[in-house]
C-alpha cells in the first residue's frame, strides 16, 4: 500500500484463492456450523435498510481495490450501501465517522477498524442504537459485532516464515511489522517470530516497527541495512504500504538483486496486490501471502444483510472454503483462506482477487 503515511495495511491487505460460492448464501443446514439460529436480537427485518461502509484509508492499493468492490458486491448481495467514508488513517476520525453514519439513520455498518481497541467506542455507539456491525480485515479487541470477515493473520506470518526458512539456511532476516495496536500487526509479528524460533533457529530476526507507514519503513530499513549489510531475507507485513519503499531503499544501496542472482535478498510480503505480482514476475520479490479484497467486500455485505435480518451463525466450516471461529473475546470470525503466491502460480487467475473485474 504505497503511501506517504499509512497506518493500516491493514491490515496488510489481498487477493485470495477464496473460491467464491456461486450463490451468496452460506450453508444453513440443520447440523452445519454456519447454521442460522433464527435469533433476532438485532435486526429482524428484511435487510433492506441503508448500510454505512467505513474505510480505514485510501492511500493503499488494497483498500482502493476493496473500495471499488464494495458497490459491486453490495449490488450482488442486495444491500443498499451508502457511499463509503474514508477515515484517513485516523482512529479518532473513524469513531466520528461511525457516529455520523448512525446519525444519518443507517440500519447496518460495515467497518474496517484502524485500531483494535479504539474501535470499541464506535461499536458501543452502534449497539446503543441497535445497529448491527460487521468488521472487515481487523478484529476488535472488545465490542459487539455480528461477524468479523478476515483471513487468518497468524497464517500470514507462518507462511512467510516457512518460505524464508526454506530458502535461507542461516543469517539475518528482517520483519517489517505493522501497527501493534492492530490485532493484524500483533498476529503476524508473533506468528513469524515464533515460527522462526521453533523451526529455523539458525535465522536471526531483526524487527522494524513501522505502524503501516511507508516513510517509517523506508527510513528504518535504511538505518538497519547500514548496520546490517548482510541481511538475507525480508518479511513485509503489508505490501501495499511497504513494497515501494522497500524496493526503493534496496535499489538505492545497490542491494536489489533479482531472484537467482548472487546477493539476492529473499522477500516475502502480505497483500496480493497487482504491484506485488509484477514484482514477483520481475524477480524483485519472491512471494506474497494474498488477502482477498473481493471476498472481504462480498462477505462483509453478506453478513451485514444477514445481521439486519436477525440471523446469527455458529463456529464451523462454511460453503466458501473458510471457517467460522470463535475468538477468545467471544466474537465470531469468518477466516477466509489466503494463498501463498510465488513465481509458480502468480499468473493463476483465481488469485486476482485484488483486481476489480
C-alpha positions as CSV (number, residue, x, y, z in Angstrom):
1,X,0.0,0.0,0.0
2,X,2.4,2.7,-1.1
3,X,1.6,5.9,0.6
4,X,3.3,8.7,2.5
5,X,2.0,7.9,5.9
6,X,-0.3,4.9,6.1
7,X,-1.4,3.4,9.4
8,X,-3.2,0.4,8.2
9,X,-2.5,-2.1,5.8
10,X,-4.5,-3.3,7.4
11,X,-4.0,-4.6,7.6
12,X,-1.5,-5.5,5.2
13,X,-4.2,-6.5,2.7
14,X,-5.3,-9.2,-0.6
15,X,-6.4,-11.4,-3.2
16,X,-7.3,-15.0,-2.5
17,X,-7.8,-18.4,-3.7
18,X,-11.1,-17.9,-2.0
19,X,-13.3,-19.9,-4.3
20,X,-16.3,-17.6,-4.1
21,X,-19.5,-19.5,-3.9
22,X,-21.8,-19.3,-6.9
23,X,-24.6,-18.3,-4.5
24,X,-24.3,-15.6,-2.0
25,X,-25.6,-17.6,1.0
26,X,-23.7,-19.8,3.4
27,X,-24.8,-23.3,4.2
28,X,-27.6,-23.1,6.8
29,X,-28.1,-26.8,7.3
30,X,-29.6,-28.3,10.4
31,X,-26.3,-29.5,11.6
32,X,-24.0,-27.1,9.8
33,X,-21.8,-24.8,11.7
34,X,-23.0,-21.8,9.6
35,X,-26.5,-22.6,10.8
36,X,-29.0,-19.8,11.1
37,X,-30.3,-19.9,14.6
38,X,-33.2,-17.6,13.8
39,X,-32.2,-15.2,16.6
40,X,-33.5,-11.7,16.2
41,X,-31.7,-9.8,19.0
42,X,-30.6,-7.3,16.4
43,X,-32.3,-6.5,13.1
44,X,-35.2,-8.9,12.3
45,X,-36.3,-7.1,9.2
46,X,-35.8,-7.8,5.6
47,X,-32.3,-6.3,5.5
48,X,-33.3,-3.6,3.1
49,X,-32.2,-0.6,5.2
50,X,-29.3,1.7,4.4
51,X,-25.8,0.4,5.2
52,X,-22.8,2.6,6.1
53,X,-19.4,1.5,5.0
54,X,-16.4,3.0,6.8
55,X,-12.9,2.5,5.3
56,X,-9.6,2.9,7.2
57,X,-7.8,4.7,4.4
58,X,-7.5,5.0,0.7
59,X,-3.8,5.5,0.2
60,X,-3.3,1.8,-0.3
61,X,-3.9,-0.3,-3.4
62,X,-5.5,-2.9,-1.2
63,X,-8.1,-0.5,0.2
64,X,-8.6,1.1,-3.2
65,X,-9.4,-2.3,-4.5
66,X,-11.8,-3.1,-1.6
67,X,-13.4,0.3,-2.1
68,X,-14.0,-0.5,-5.8
69,X,-15.5,-3.9,-4.9
70,X,-18.0,-2.6,-2.3
71,X,-20.7,-1.2,-4.6
72,X,-20.4,-4.2,-6.9
73,X,-20.7,-6.7,-4.1
74,X,-23.4,-4.7,-2.4
75,X,-25.5,-4.9,-5.6
76,X,-24.8,-8.6,-5.8
77,X,-25.9,-9.2,-2.2
78,X,-28.9,-6.9,-2.4
79,X,-27.5,-4.4,0.1
80,X,-28.3,-0.7,-0.1
81,X,-24.8,0.5,0.7
82,X,-24.2,4.3,1.1
83,X,-21.1,6.0,-0.4
84,X,-18.1,4.8,1.5
85,X,-16.5,7.0,4.1
86,X,-12.7,7.3,4.4
87,X,-11.3,7.7,8.0
88,X,-7.9,8.7,6.5
89,X,-5.7,6.6,8.9
90,X,-7.1,8.4,12.0
91,X,-8.7,6.1,14.7
92,X,-10.4,9.1,16.3
93,X,-11.9,10.2,13.0
94,X,-13.1,6.7,12.4
95,X,-15.2,6.9,15.6
96,X,-16.6,10.3,14.4
97,X,-17.4,8.7,11.0
98,X,-19.3,5.9,12.7
99,X,-21.3,8.4,14.7
100,X,-22.1,10.4,11.6
101,X,-23.3,7.3,9.8
102,X,-25.5,6.4,12.8
103,X,-26.9,9.9,12.9
104,X,-27.8,9.5,9.2
105,X,-30.1,6.6,10.2
106,X,-28.2,3.6,8.8
107,X,-29.5,0.3,9.8
108,X,-26.2,-1.5,9.4
109,X,-22.5,-0.8,9.4
110,X,-19.5,-2.4,7.7
111,X,-16.3,-1.1,9.3
112,X,-12.6,-1.9,8.8
113,X,-11.1,-0.9,12.1
114,X,-7.9,1.1,12.3
115,X,-7.3,0.3,15.9
116,X,-8.5,-3.0,17.6
117,X,-9.0,-1.3,21.0
118,X,-10.2,2.2,19.9
119,X,-12.9,0.9,17.7
120,X,-14.9,-0.3,20.8
121,X,-16.2,3.3,21.3
122,X,-17.8,3.2,17.9
123,X,-19.2,-0.3,18.4
124,X,-20.8,0.8,21.7
125,X,-22.5,3.7,19.9
126,X,-23.9,1.3,17.3
127,X,-25.1,-1.1,19.9
128,X,-26.9,1.6,21.8
129,X,-28.8,2.4,18.7
130,X,-29.5,-1.2,17.9
131,X,-27.4,-1.1,14.6
132,X,-25.5,-4.3,13.8
133,X,-21.9,-4.1,12.7
134,X,-19.7,-6.3,10.6
135,X,-15.9,-5.8,11.0
136,X,-13.7,-6.3,8.0
137,X,-10.0,-7.2,8.0
138,X,-9.3,-6.3,11.6
139,X,-11.0,-7.9,14.7
140,X,-11.9,-5.6,17.6
141,X,-10.5,-6.5,21.0
142,X,-13.9,-5.8,22.5
143,X,-17.3,-4.7,21.5
144,X,-20.3,-6.3,19.7
145,X,-20.0,-7.2,16.1
146,X,-22.2,-9.7,14.1
147,X,-19.1,-11.1,12.4
148,X,-15.5,-10.4,11.6
149,X,-14.6,-11.0,7.9
150,X,-10.9,-11.6,8.0
151,X,-8.3,-14.0,6.8
152,X,-6.1,-15.9,9.2
153,X,-3.4,-13.4,10.0
154,X,-1.4,-16.0,12.1
155,X,-1.1,-18.0,8.9
156,X,0.3,-14.9,7.1
157,X,3.3,-14.8,9.5
158,X,3.7,-18.5,9.5
159,X,3.7,-18.8,5.7
160,X,6.2,-16.0,5.3
161,X,8.4,-17.7,7.9
162,X,8.2,-21.1,6.2
163,X,9.0,-19.6,2.8
164,X,12.1,-17.7,4.0
165,X,13.2,-20.6,6.2
166,X,13.1,-23.0,3.3
167,X,15.1,-20.7,1.1
168,X,17.6,-19.3,3.6
169,X,19.7,-21.7,5.6
170,X,21.1,-19.2,8.1
171,X,21.6,-15.5,8.7
172,X,19.6,-12.4,9.4
173,X,16.1,-11.7,8.3
174,X,14.1,-8.5,8.8
175,X,10.5,-8.3,9.8
176,X,8.9,-5.0,8.8
177,X,5.9,-5.0,11.2
178,X,2.5,-3.3,11.1
179,X,0.9,-1.4,13.9
180,X,0.8,-3.4,17.1
181,X,-2.3,-1.5,18.1
182,X,-4.0,-3.7,15.4
183,X,-4.6,-7.4,16.1
184,X,-3.3,-7.9,12.5
185,X,0.1,-6.5,13.3
186,X,0.3,-8.4,16.5
187,X,-0.8,-11.7,14.9
188,X,1.6,-11.5,12.0
189,X,4.6,-10.4,14.1
190,X,4.2,-13.0,16.8
191,X,3.5,-15.8,14.3
192,X,6.6,-15.0,12.3
193,X,8.8,-14.7,15.3
194,X,7.6,-17.9,16.9
195,X,7.8,-19.9,13.7
196,X,11.4,-18.8,13.1
197,X,12.4,-19.6,16.7
198,X,10.8,-23.1,16.6
199,X,11.6,-24.2,13.1
200,X,14.6,-22.2,11.8
201,X,16.9,-21.5,14.8
202,X,19.8,-20.5,12.5
203,X,17.9,-17.5,11.4
204,X,18.1,-14.3,13.4
205,X,15.1,-12.0,13.3
206,X,15.6,-8.2,13.2
207,X,12.4,-6.1,13.6
208,X,11.2,-2.8,12.3
209,X,8.0,-1.4,13.9
210,X,6.6,0.7,11.1
211,X,3.0,1.1,12.1
212,X,1.8,0.6,8.5
213,X,3.6,3.8,7.5
214,X,5.7,3.7,4.3
215,X,8.0,6.6,5.4
216,X,8.8,4.9,8.6
217,X,9.5,1.6,6.8
218,X,11.9,3.3,4.4
219,X,13.9,5.3,6.9
220,X,14.2,2.5,9.5
221,X,15.1,-0.1,6.8
222,X,17.8,2.2,5.6
223,X,19.3,2.6,9.1
224,X,19.1,-1.1,9.7
225,X,20.8,-2.0,6.4
226,X,23.6,0.4,7.2
227,X,24.3,-1.6,10.4
228,X,23.5,-5.0,8.9
229,X,24.5,-5.1,5.2
230,X,24.5,-8.9,5.4
231,X,20.6,-9.2,5.5
232,X,19.4,-12.3,3.7
233,X,15.7,-12.0,3.9
234,X,12.8,-9.6,4.4
235,X,9.2,-10.1,5.5
236,X,6.9,-7.2,4.8
237,X,3.6,-7.4,6.6
238,X,1.9,-5.1,4.1
239,X,3.0,-5.0,0.5
240,X,0.5,-2.2,-0.2
241,X,2.4,0.0,2.2
242,X,5.9,-1.4,2.3
243,X,6.6,-2.7,-1.2
244,X,7.6,0.5,-2.9
245,X,9.7,2.0,-0.1
246,X,11.5,-1.4,0.5
247,X,12.4,-1.8,-3.2
248,X,13.5,1.8,-3.5
249,X,15.7,1.5,-0.4
250,X,17.3,-1.6,-1.6
251,X,17.9,-0.2,-5.0
252,X,19.5,3.0,-3.6
253,X,22.0,0.8,-1.8
254,X,22.7,-1.4,-4.8
255,X,21.2,-4.3,-2.9
256,X,18.2,-5.0,-5.2
257,X,19.3,-8.2,-7.0
258,X,16.9,-10.3,-9.0
259,X,16.0,-13.8,-7.8
260,X,18.7,-16.2,-8.9
261,X,21.4,-13.6,-8.9
262,X,24.2,-13.6,-6.3
263,X,23.3,-11.4,-3.4
264,X,19.6,-11.6,-3.9
265,X,17.6,-10.9,-0.7
266,X,14.6,-13.2,-0.4
267,X,11.5,-11.1,0.2
268,X,8.0,-12.3,1.2
269,X,5.1,-9.9,1.5
270,X,1.4,-9.8,2.5
271,X,-1.4,-8.4,0.4
272,X,-1.6,-9.9,-3.0
273,X,-1.9,-6.6,-4.9
274,X,-1.0,-6.4,-8.6
275,X,2.1,-4.5,-7.8
276,X,3.4,-7.4,-5.8
277,X,2.5,-9.8,-8.6
278,X,4.6,-7.7,-11.0
279,X,7.5,-7.6,-8.6
280,X,7.4,-11.4,-8.4
281,X,7.4,-11.7,-12.2
282,X,10.4,-9.3,-12.3
283,X,12.2,-11.3,-9.6
284,X,12.3,-8.4,-7.3
285,X,10.4,-10.2,-4.5
286,X,9.8,-13.9,-4.2
287,X,6.3,-14.4,-2.7
288,X,3.3,-12.8,-1.1
289,X,0.6,-14.2,1.1
290,X,-2.5,-12.8,-0.5
291,X,-5.6,-11.2,1.0
292,X,-8.9,-11.4,-0.8
293,X,-10.2,-7.9,-1.2
294,X,-13.1,-9.2,-3.3
295,X,-14.2,-11.7,-0.7
296,X,-13.8,-9.1,2.1
297,X,-16.3,-6.9,0.3
298,X,-18.6,-9.8,-0.7
299,X,-18.9,-11.4,2.7
300,X,-18.9,-8.1,4.5
301,X,-22.1,-7.3,2.6
302,X,-23.5,-10.8,3.1
303,X,-23.1,-10.8,6.8
304,X,-24.4,-7.3,7.4
305,X,-27.6,-8.2,5.5
306,X,-27.9,-11.4,7.5
307,X,-27.4,-9.4,10.7
308,X,-30.0,-6.9,9.7
309,X,-32.4,-9.8,9.2
310,X,-31.7,-11.1,12.7
311,X,-29.7,-14.1,11.6
312,X,-26.8,-15.5,13.7
313,X,-24.1,-18.1,13.0
314,X,-22.1,-20.7,14.8
315,X,-18.4,-21.8,14.5
316,X,-17.5,-24.3,11.8
317,X,-16.9,-24.6,8.1
318,X,-18.7,-22.5,5.5
319,X,-19.6,-23.2,1.9
320,X,-16.9,-20.8,0.6
321,X,-13.7,-22.6,1.8
322,X,-13.5,-20.8,5.0
323,X,-14.1,-21.5,8.7
324,X,-16.0,-19.5,11.3
325,X,-14.1,-19.5,14.6
326,X,-14.9,-18.0,18.0
327,X,-12.2,-15.7,19.1
328,X,-11.1,-15.5,22.8
329,X,-13.2,-12.4,23.1
330,X,-16.3,-14.4,22.1
331,X,-16.6,-12.7,18.7
332,X,-17.2,-14.8,15.7
333,X,-14.8,-14.5,12.8
334,X,-15.1,-15.9,9.3
335,X,-11.4,-16.8,8.5
336,X,-11.0,-16.7,4.7
337,X,-8.2,-18.6,3.1
338,X,-5.1,-16.7,1.8
339,X,-2.7,-18.4,-0.5
340,X,1.0,-18.1,-0.9
341,X,1.7,-16.6,-4.3
342,X,5.1,-17.3,-5.9
343,X,6.5,-17.3,-9.5
344,X,5.0,-20.7,-10.0
345,X,1.3,-19.6,-9.6
346,X,1.4,-15.8,-9.9
347,X,-0.5,-15.9,-13.2
348,X,-3.3,-18.1,-11.9
349,X,-6.5,-16.0,-12.5
350,X,-8.0,-17.5,-9.3
351,X,-5.6,-15.3,-7.3
352,X,-6.7,-12.0,-8.9
353,X,-9.0,-11.0,-6.0
354,X,-7.5,-7.5,-5.8
355,X,-8.1,-6.6,-9.4
356,X,-11.6,-5.4,-9.9
357,X,-13.2,-7.1,-12.9
